[in-house]
Amino acid sequence: MVIYTRLRKEMKPLAWYLIATGIIYAVSLLLWFLRTNNLPLLHVLVPLRFVLLLLVYKEILRGYIPSWVLYMLAGGFVLYSVINTLFVEFWYTFNATAMTVESTLLIILSLSTYIFLMDKRMTKHLNDYIKSVEWINSGVFLYFTSSLTLMYFGNYMIQLISSELSRYTWVVHSFLLVIMYYCFWRALWRQGATSHL
């Protein structure tokens, strides 16, 4: 919030992402303390998180991927999430299917960005915030790779390993979430400090 006014417009969607997900995580923690099922928030978080990250990538990939493609992808995923919540994985259950699709799409987008970053024209386009883009993309890739692995192989892991070891996999996953948020914070801080100078 301190550096928000100094951010370039390309970086503001990342700040929105941090604010929106931070509010949802805070409400989720409060519900957990109140011993209330907080899984309905996950059904809101997944499409919201996806749309906000697509807005970040829309700015990064301007000139490489048309905006309408990302808007269609966002709309399609939100529609898929709503259908999934209403007919497959209901409000009070874990939203694993939508999270698997979300992770797959974001990994593809992240890998595409790594490839585009090798193009000198993109380096010019990103100009003074290329390091911030690298931080953002690395955070997305690390966390959503972990998420995809956990969502896709979760049922097998539960059957094959002990419950204690299963809990450790969730701890590692949570640690990677913290790393992603650190990468995002670092990207904003770096860009905010650079634009201030």
N, C-alpha and C positions, 0 to 999 in steps of 0.2 A: 504493500500500500504506500510505503514511503517513497518508492521510486516510480510509482505508476505514472505520474504526470511527466516524468522525463523519458518515458519509453517511446520508441518509435511506434507508429500505428501498426506495423507488422508484428510487434511483440505483444501488443495489448491483449489479443485473444489468449495468450498463455497466462497472463495475469488473471483474466476472467476464469480460466480453467482452475487455477489455484484457489481462487476465492470460492467458486461454486463447489468444487469437490471438498474444500476445507469445511464449508458449512455442512455439507451432507455427512462427512465423517464425524463432525462434532455432534450432530443430532443422533447419528448411529451410536456413538459412544454413550450419549445420554440415555438412549433407549436400552442399551446393554446394561448400564448401571441400574436402570429401573426394572430389569429382568423382563423386558418386553421384546417381542420378536422384531428385529430391525431389518429383516430380509426384504420387506417391501421397498426400502430405500435403495437396495441394490438394483431393483428393476427401474428405478429412476436414474441412478448413477450411471449405469452402463450406457444407455443411449446419449445422455447428456455429456458424459466424458468423451464419447466417440465424436459427437458433433463438434465439441469445443476443440478437440485435437485436430479434426479436419480443418477447422478455421485457421489453426496455426499452420498446418501444412499448405493450405491454400495460399497463404502469403509467401511461404518458403518456395513453393513450386510454381509461382507465377511465371508464365512463359514456357513452362514444361508440361504441366497438366492443366487443361482448361478448367476454369472454375466450375462450369456447369457439370463436369464429370464428378467433381467432389461433392457438389450440391445433390446430385442424383444419388450418389453413394450414401450421403448422410440421410436423405429422405428415405431411401430404401432400407437402410439399417434401422431407422426409427420405426418404420412400418413393421419390419420383421420383429423388432423387440416388442412392440405392442401386441402383435399376433401371438408371439411366443408367451407373453405374460398372460394373455386372456385364455389361450387354449392349450398350452403345453406345460410350461412351468409357472404355476400360479404365484400370486403375490407373496405368499408366506413360505415359499420354497426357494432354494438356492438357484440363481440364474445362470447355471453352468453353460447351457447351450449358446445363449446370446454372448456370454463372455468368450467362448471359444471362437465364435465368428468374429467378434470384435478384435480379439488378439490376432487372429489370422490376417485380417484386413490391415491392421496397423503394422504388423511385421512386414507385410508386402510393401506398404507405403514407406516404411523406414528403410528397407533394403533398396527400394527405388531411389530414395533420397541419397543414400550412400553412393549409388551409381551416378546420379546427377551431379553430386559434389565433385566428381572427378573432371567435370566439364569446366573449362576456364571461363566460359560465358556465365555460368552460374556463380562462380566466384566474384565476377564483376557485379552481377545482379544483387548478390547478398552484401557486397561491399564491406561495411564496417561491422556487420553483425554475423559474420560467418562462424566465428567461434561460438557464439550463442546458439546458432543452428546446430552445430556439432554436439553441444551439450544436450540440447533438446532431443535430437535424434538418437543419441546414445541412451538417454534415459528411457525413451519409448521402447527402443529395441530390447534393452535388458529386461525391463519389467514385463512387457507383453510376451516375450519369449518364455519367461518363467510362468506367466499366467497360462499360456497355451499348453505348456507341458503339464502343468498341474490340472487344468480342466480336462485335457484330453486323456491323460493317463491316470487321473485321480481314482477312478473306480478300480483299476488294476492294482494301483499302489495300496489301496485300502485292503484288498484281498491278500496281497503278497507280503506286506510288511506289517510290523507290529503297530499298534495304535500310538505308542510313544514315538516311534520313528516317523509315523505319519504326521504327528504334531510338529516335529522338527522341520518337515518339508514346508509346512505352513509358516513356520518361523522364518525360514530362508526366503520364502515368497514375500513375507511382510518386510524383511530386510531389503529386498530388491525394490519394493514400493518406496521405502525411505530413500534409497539411492536415486530412484527416478525423481522424487521430489527435490532431492539435493541438486540433481542435474538441472532441473527446471529453475530452482532458486538461483543457481549459479549463472544460468543463461540470462535471467532477468537482471541480476545484480551486475553482471559484466556489461550488459548492454546499457543499463541505466547509468552506470558509472562512466562509461565511454561517452555517452551522449551528453553528460554533464560537463565533460572537460572541454 
